Structures are given as structure tokens and as C-alpha cells.
């Protein structure tokens, strides 16, 4: 079979806990265990569209979609969009696409969603790459601003949030901030951020990550190499992937290195290494 290099767009109507969705996604048919990608807060499925450029991942089925509140996915109740809600959405999307076992990649909010998804049924996940997905309270450097910089007006909060990110010293901060108004609905921010903070503070996420049985990778930018739990992850058998010239967004700052590390873990998982 020749490699399928084109991603096909799709829409999927769903109702999750009484909330109506029209999920916008990208997919590719293929052979072997599918690759499932979950994007971060304020990003979209297009973060992963260059999977088609990766020769090591050619022929594999691919699924990526916009989380409710982001991108082209529509949602009848933005107040419902907590992280547990996103896990329920992921379960329904996988069921609808008839994906049973898969390699899982998630960034930031998507990494946290992926962690809860993998923890709920670890036998389905062939490998798991968390790209700075939340595993500890210190990971809420963005989401905790819903508390530290609270504002009753969602649009004002998002505008000022973007200004703070743009003014940071970190790689790709300004690039990320510039697209925020076009990629995320302001009305979804509070529920997402509050649930991320609550889970990071009280959800025992590090223990859950360390308890997963599949090959695991934690990817982080070199500007975040001071994360306190990195040594504990390594001691627990998690492969660490430090991405050079990068902070929180390897898909913007150093995509070749990001894709090489993802492809390497997938290959080793398939080989049983």
C-alpha cells in the first residue's frame, strides 16, 4: 500500500452529558495501530497536521480533532467544557471512529486529558507521549491565572492572558498568544482552567502517570528543565525528551525534534522494546 499523505477533514455530531457538539477533525486511513493526537489549550488539531511529513509514521491511521471550545468544533454549552468532559468527548470520538487500541499524544491540556483517558483504560493505549501535560501543581503556570489574575469578563481575561503570554521570555510565547483569539472561545476558558488547576492540585496525577503500564514519554522544552518531578519520572521508567530551543510549545519552536522523538517511541513500542 502506498503511504497516504493527505489528512481528510470530518465533522462528527455528538451529545455528551446533554451538551451538543459538532466535532471538527482530521483523519487518515492506513494500516497498523492508529495515532491519536489531543491538542493543548488555545491550540487546534492543526498542531499535528505535519504528521503526514513523517516518513517513520507513514501508512498509519491518524486522528486529531478540535476540543470543544477550540478551533472549528462547536459546543452548545461552553461552561460544560471541563477536563473530565474532554475525556468523555475523547471516548465518544474514539468509539465513533471505531478506534480501539492506539498510540496517544497529548500536549498541555491535551496531555492532561490523555493521561486521564489512559488511566481509565490503560490496555487500549500502545504508547503515550505527554508533551508538558499537567502532572503536578507547578504545571498550572498558565491555567492558574484564572485565580491569580481573575476577571469576571471572559473576553477581558482572555485578552489580558494573551498579553501576559506574549510578554514572557519563553520561546514561541508571542506566536501562541497572537492566535489565541482565533482558536479559543473566551466562554470556555474558566471551566477548562479551573478543572486543570483542581486536577493538578488534587488529582494525584504524577502517581497516575507513573502507574501506567505502556511505554511513556514526557516531552518538555529546555527552558522548562527545572521542573521538579523530572528525576522522579525518569526513576519511574518514563522516557524524558528534552527539546532544544523550546519552552512549552515544541510544535512551534522545534517540530523536527518533536516528531523524531514521537516516532522513536512509537517504533520502540511496536517492537516491544
PECOR-V892535 format. One record per run of one state. SS is the DSSP state (helix for helix, strand for strand, loop for the rest). FROM is the first residue (numbers start at 0). TO is the last residue. If there is no record, write none. Layout:
ss,from,to
SS,FROM,TO
SS,FROM,TO
This chain:
ss,from,to
loop,0,6
strand,7,15
loop,16,17
strand,18,27
loop,28,32
strand,33,37
loop,38,43
helix,44,52
loop,53,53
helix,54,56
loop,57,60
strand,61,64
loop,65,68
strand,69,69
loop,70,72
strand,73,74
loop,75,76
helix,77,79
loop,80,81
helix,82,95
loop,96,100
strand,101,106
loop,107,107
helix,108,119
loop,120,120
helix,121,123
strand,124,130
loop,131,135
helix,136,138
loop,139,143
helix,144,147
loop,148,152
helix,153,165
loop,166,171
helix,172,182
strand,183,183
loop,184,184
helix,185,201
loop,202,203
helix,204,209
loop,210,213
strand,214,220
helix,221,223
loop,224,228
helix,229,234
loop,235,237
strand,238,242
loop,243,248
helix,249,252
loop,253,253
helix,254,270
loop,271,272
